Amino acid sequence: MRDRQLRVRIRASHEASRGRYGRPRVWRDLRDEGEHTSEKRVARLMRAEGLRARARKRFRTTTISDHDQPVAGNVLDRQFEAARPNQRWVGDTTELVIGSSAKVYLAAILDLYSRFIVGWALSAVNDRHLTLRALDMAVKRRCPDPGLLHHSDQGCTYASEDYRARLDQHGIVCSMSRRGNCYDNAVMESWFSTVKSEEGERFESYAHAKEALFDYIEVFYNQRRRHSTIGQISPAEYERRAAQAA
């Protein structure tokens, strides 16, 4: 009888995550709801129900680094943690598919303090206007103080004169990965892998992609998705708790 009750709660948690949660996050959901059960029992019942997390896909680079624009040094140096909000941001761009073969590009900026996606933009063209829109959203949303570190790869969209001027305008320090070294921006590459495995990388239309990604980023990921790096709570909840403690 107890197993039948737990199966109902487990399936509800899995469905609330749009089928994205595996055992650790489902167990956390149950624990926060007052259900006292072991993680092993949750794993057993999920197997019985045929429930599992979506597997991650391999990362594919979209960086265009063959350009003559100046590049910044690797100031971040793989220090993927921050002591406070708006201290270190990382940004990158990835490619998605519309229909059978059309391309669409997603640019995003993540705050390393809470793993909150502070800015993002979608476009059929992978150019500086796309990355600038993501940056403008992040700055408008967070209003960072001068001295914030912004890290990206050496792609032409981030090395462009317009993008560097926008960083200077807000007193943001520029940092870039070493050429061809994916590990220098591993957090963003991991985030894009998560998006593609949990939401998908192929959409029916541009409008469908924009709607689905808004729902994933703003409604699910930032506000609800449990993140292992910050204690299996959501980025928004992590920031709320930190603000209350302060």
Beta strands, then each sheet from edge to edge (+ up, - down):
strand 1: 88-98
strand 2: 102-111
strand 3: 116-123
strand 4: 149-152
strand 5: 173-176
strand 6: 202-203
sheet 1: 3+ 2- 1+ 4+ 5+
sheet 2: 3+ 2- 1+ 6+
end
